Amino acid sequence: MPGTSMKLFAAVLVLLVLAAVPAAAGTEVSAATVKVQSSRFGPILFDRRGFVLYAFTRDPRSTSRCGAACAAAWPPYRARGALRAGKGARASLIARTRSGQVTYAGRPLYFYVGDRRPGQILCQDVFEFGGRWLVVRGTGALVR
């Protein structure tokens, strides 16, 4: 049955992608913290565990256009409950979309699946899924 083989292959592929997601990425947390930390790109946004946060230039204000395969590679930073501004972040710029994705200055925030340890930044200024992926300053400005 060719259809069954393809379904099995697709299921295995999804499991492999999910296994590669770092512990901080793509998981919904009860309280989201956004903080500013220094990096080789200057001071930029990180989550409470020290994983860098990215913005997608294709997203309109407070709406994500990253779904399916895009979200597997770029898991959204989702949270329920309190949103906290850590060191250097502005509480007035932190919010969330209707789906629970954390935003900063109106931009939905994401992790990159390849960033496997705190402080790692592997996909700054990368064009993928129809837009550019950029790290974010504490002011909300994108780093180009």
N, C-alpha and C positions, 0 to 999 in steps of 0.2 A: 504494500500500500504506500505509494509515493506521498500522499497527503499526510499520513501518520508519521513518516520519517521526517518530513519538513517541520511538523509540529513539535516533534521530539527535539530536533536540532534547534529550533527557535527557543524552546524552553530551556535547554542546556545553555544556550548563548545568553539568555537573560540572567540565569543563575550565575554564570561566570562574571558578567558585568556587575551584578549586585555584590558579589563577593569581593570585587576590587574596590568598592567604595570605601573610603576611610571612615572610621568610626564616627567622626563628627559630621560627615557629609550626608545629606539626604534624610537624616533622622529628624523627627519632630521632637523638639525639646519643650519642656514645660515653661521655661523662662529663657528668652533669647537675650544674649548680651552681645553688643557690638562695641568694640574698642579700637583704639588707634595704637599701632605699634610701628616701630621703625623697620624698614626693609631696604633692600638695594634700590627700590623705587621711591624712597623717602617714606614719610609717615603715611600709612594706609590702614584700611579697615580689616579687622580680624574678628572671628567669633571668640567666645569665652575660652576655648581650648587652644587658641593660637593658630587656627586654620584661616588662611587668607580668604577674603570674600571678593567675588567678581561681579561686575555688571555687564549686561548684554546690550549693545547699542541698538539692536532691533526692537527691544521692548519699548512700547509707549509708556507714558507715566503710569505707575502703579499697576501695570498689567504685564504678565509674562507671556511671551510668544515662544517659549522653550518647552516643548512637550515631547513625549515618546522617546525617540533616539537621542534627541538633544538633552532631555532631562536625565537620561541614563549617563551621559558624559558630563553633564553640568547639573548635578542635583541641587534643587532649590533649598535655601535655608528657611525652613518652616518652624513655626513656634505657636504655641497656645499659651495663654497666661501672660505674665508680665513681660514687657520689653524693657531692657535696661541699657542705659548708656554707660559703658565702661570708660576707662581713662581716655581722654581726648575726643570722645564721641559726643555728639550733641543730641540730647534726648528729644528735642523738638523735630529732629530729622528722621527719627526711627518710627516706623509704622508697619503695617502688614496689609497684604492684599486680602480679598474675600476668602481665598483658599488657604490663608495662613502663612503665606510666604513673607518673610521679613523684607522690608524696603528701607532704603536710606536715601533721603532727599528725593523720594518718589521713585527710586530705581529698585526693582526687585534684585535681591542678592542671591548668589549661587556659590557653590564650591566647585572645584574641578576634581574629577574622579582620580586623576593622576597625582594630585598633591596628597601624599601619604603620611606626611608628618607635619607637626606644627611648624610654621615659618616657611615651608616650602612653597615656591611660586614658579610653576612650570608653564603656565599658559597666559602670561601677560601679553596683550596686544596680538592676539591670534584671531584670524578670521575663520569662523566656522558656523555652520547652520544659518548662513545669511546675514551674519552680523559680526561685529568685533567684540572680543571679551577683554575687559580692562579692569584693573584694580581701581579702588576708589579712595580718595583722600577723605580726611575727617570733615572737610567742608562740603563733601558731596560731589566734588569735581572728579572727573575721570582722568586717569593718568594715561597719556598717549605717548 
